Amino acid sequence: MEETILSRRGFLAGLGLGSVGGAGVVLGLTRAGEGFQSLATLAGGATLPAPTRYYLPAVDSFGDGLIVPFEFEFTDGDGELFVNLNGIEVRHDLQLALREARETATRLTGESLTNTATHVTFEPPASGVLALRGKSWEAGLTVALVASFRQESLSQETLITGIVDDEGTLLPVGGIETKARAARAVGARELIVPAGEPTDVAVQGFRIVESPSITDALDRIL
């Protein structure tokens, strides 16, 4: 069962994220509105991954579907991970999803983030209370990071939900039809889901596509 990983609160908490590529990774928190000034200029350009924007299908605590936009940006650094929380509490499952997405993306591309600081900004819906479940954002985070390494853009037409294991297999998650409806509402045309998930979802003009692995999903999205 997926567990609640985010809740909209009026406080922030700093937490460590283990290591990526042999470098210690620190989760740095910034409040909404501070932003990251002139990242492309500070980075000096070509050697850093490209900034990437993508969209995460989710289910809130009321069982309603929603799409959470996010962005990855990069500067020179020492393997740090900075999260613009926008008032969100980062719980264990999202920390783990972020760390594992970085590990998977670097393994798939052969790239390294050892000398790079990663900045991720989540844009949750304006709501008094927001609770999102599980670790199913891991596949979407991985796709965005690989796109950054490859200097490729992502569209909103194909979204993905799933957990990625150590072998790159996509593991089942919940709320497929609910996520599909939310994705369709923002203009997406298909949702990639782990193999074995139900695909007979009744969302007009929308496709559910099974994928056994993150590499297979990347071939379809990028």
N, C-alpha and C positions, 0 to 999 in steps of 0.2 A: 504494500500500500504506500502511496505517496504521502509524504508528511508536509505540513505547513512549513514554508521556508522564509517567507517574508511577511512582515506586518507593518503597516504604516503607523508610526509612533512619533512622538516629539523628542526622541533622544537618539544618540549615535553611540556605537560601541566599536572599539578597535580590537581586531583579532588577527592572529598570525595564520599564514597559509602554508606552512611547511616549506618545501623547496622545489624548484623547477630547474632542470638542467644543471644541477649541482650548485646553483646559487640560492642563497636564502631569499625567501620571498616575504615581503612585509605588506600587509594590507593597510594602506593609508586611506583615511577617510576625509572627504571634503564636503562641506555643506552646499546645498543647492544655491546657485547664483554666483559662486566663486569662479567656476569654470577653469579651463586650462588655457592660459593666454598664449596665442600664436604658436601652437604646437609644431606646425610644419616648419616655421621659421626657427624655433628653438632647436628642432631636431637636425636642421641642416640638410634635410631632403632625402636623397636617394637611398641611403643604406638602411633606413628604418622601414618597417611594415607600413602599408598605406592605411589611413583612417578608414574605418568601415562602419556602416550603419546597417542594422538588421532588426528583425522582429521576432518576438518570442510568444508563441501561443500559450495561454495559461487558463486556469480555472480559479475563480475567486472563492472565498469562504462561503458564499451563498450558492455556489454551484453554477455561476454564470461564466461564460467564456469572455476572455479579453485578450488583447494583443499588447505586449509591452515593448516599445521601441528601445533600442540601446545602441551605443556607439563605442567602438574601440579606437583609441588614439595612442600614439607612441612618442616617447622622447628618449634622449640618452639617459641611461640610468644603470642600476646594478641589479636588475631582476625584480624590482619592486612592482607591486600591483596596487594601483590607487583606484578607489571606487567613489564616484560621486553619488551619494546615497539619496539625495532629494527627499530626506526625511524618512528613509526606509531603514529598518533594522536588518542587518545581514545575519542570517542564522546559519547553522552548521551546513545544511545541505547545499545552499548556494555557494558558500565558501568552497566546499568540496567540488562542486560543479565547475567553478572558475579555475581552481587549481588543476583539475583533471583535464579540462578543455585545453589549457595551456600545454600540459604534458603531451596530450594526443596530437595537437596541432604541430608542435615542434618535432615530434617523432615522425609524423606523416610527411613533413616538408623538408626535414633535415636542417631546419633553421634553428637559431638559438635566440633566447631572450635574456641571456646572461648580462649583456651590456645595454639592456633596454628597459625602460620603465613603461609599464602598460597602464593606461588610464581607461576605465570603463564607466560610462554614465548610463544609468537606467532612468527611463521616463515613465513612471507609473501614472495611471489615470488619476485625475484630481478626485480624491475621495477621502472622506473622514476616516474610514478604516479600510485597509487593503490587506488581504491575506491570500497568499498564493501557495500552492502545494508542490512539494516534491522536488526532484532533481532532474526533471524532464527538460530543463533548459540546456543541459549539457551539450546535446547535439547541436543546437542552434549557436551556442557560444563557440563550439569547435569550428563550425562552418565559417563563422565570421572571422575567426583568427586565421584559418587557412586562406581565406580570400584576401586578408591583409597581407600575408606573406607572399602570395602570388600576385599582388597588385591588381586584383580583379574586383569588379564591382558586384554588388548583390542587388537583386530586385525584390519587390514585395510579392511577386507572383507565386513563388514557391517557398513555403515555410516548412519547418521540420520540428518534430517533437520526439524526444527519446533520450534514454540514458546510454552512455557509451562505456562498455567494459574495457578491460585491459587489452583484449584482443581486437578491439574495434567493432565488436558486434553491437548492434542497437538492441537494447533491452526494452521490454514492454512498459508502457506508462498508461495512465488513465485519462478519461475525459475526451476521447477522440472526437466524438460528434460535437461536443460543446466547443472544443478548440476549432474544429472545422467551420462551425457557424461564425465564430468570431473572426477567423481568418478571411472567410468569404465577405464579411461585412466591411473589411478594410481593403478589399480589392484583390486579394490573393486568389489564385486559380486552382492551387493544389496544396495538399499537406502531405509531406513524407512522414510515414510512421514505421515503427519497427515491424519486421515480418511477423505474421501471426495475429496482428491487431485486426479488428473488424474493418472491412473496407466498404460494406454496404450501407454507408452513411447517407441519409436522405437530405442532402444539401444540394439544391438545384444549381447546375452549372459549376459544380465543384468536384474535384477528384481527390480520392484518397489513394496514395501510392505506397505500397509496401517496399521496404528496403532492408536487407539483412545486415548491412554494415555501414559505418560512416564513410568508408571509401566509395561504396556504391552510391550513397546519397550525394557525396561531393561530385561524382561524375555527372549526376543529373542536374545539380544546382549550378555548378561553375562551368 
